[in-house]
Amino acid sequence: MEDTLIVQQVVGHGMTLAILNLGPCSMLPPHYHPRAANFVVAMSGTTDTFMVEENGARTVKTTLTPGKMTIFPQASLHMMQNTGMFCTA
């Protein structure tokens, strides 16, 4: 289950920003934000992010560790998976 806190400073600026607690081995399934870009900052652990380019050409993978960030453009299909040290395949 995710815990989110909406930061009021981003309201009205065409972007979303949330604090997300993604448990060990958890995955946020593919989704998109039709009205805003999505700003993601890693606070702890290791998270793999995936985004499908708008023309479907390729999937962009980024690994976030503490202090790293990524931006998913408005309406881009994206997902995240916690791959931290407590996750085993």
N, C-alpha and C positions, 0 to 999 in steps of 0.2 A: 504494500500500500504506500502511496506517496503522500508526503506532507508538503504543502505549498504555502508560500507567503508572497502575496503580490506587493511589489514595491511601487508606491504611488507616484514616484518621480518619472516613471516611464509611461504613465497614462497620457494618451493624446499624442504620443510621438511615433506611432506606427510600429511599436515593438513590444514584445512580452519579455518579462524577466521574472523568474520565480526561483525560490530556494526549494530544491528537490532532494529528498532523501531516498535514494535508490538502494534497496537492501542488497545483500550479497547474492550474486548470480541473477539478480532481477533484471527485467527488461521493460523498457517503456516501448510498447508496440508502435509500428509505423503509424504516423499521423501527420497532420499539417495544420498550420494556423492561417486561415484564408485572409485575415485582415491585418496581419502584422508579422514582422520578422521576429525570430526567437533568439535571444541572447543567453548563452549558457556558460557558466563559470564553474569549474571544479573546485570544491572546497577540500575534499579528502578522497582517498582511494584512487582507483583507475576505472575510467569509463570509456568504452569505445562508442563513437557516434558514427552514424551512417546517414548520408543524404543522397537522394537520387537527383541528378541534375534535371532542370526543367524540361529538357528535350529528351530525357531518358537515355542519354549517351553513356553515362557511367555512374557508378556509385562512388561517392567520395567518403573515405573512412578517415577519421581523426581519433587519436587516443588522447584523452584528457587526463592529466595528473594535477595535483593541487596547484592552483594558481593559473592554470591554462584555461583558455576560453575559446568558444567558437560561436559563430552566428549562422543560423539557418535562415536564408532569405524567405520573405513572405511567400506563402503557399507552397513551399518546398516540402516534399515528402521526406520525413526523417524519423530516426529511431535511436535509442540509446540502450546500452547494455553494461551493467556493472561487471567488470572482469577482474576485480581486485583479488588480493591474496587469499581470501576466504572462499573463492569460487574454484571448484575443481570440475574438470571436464568428464 
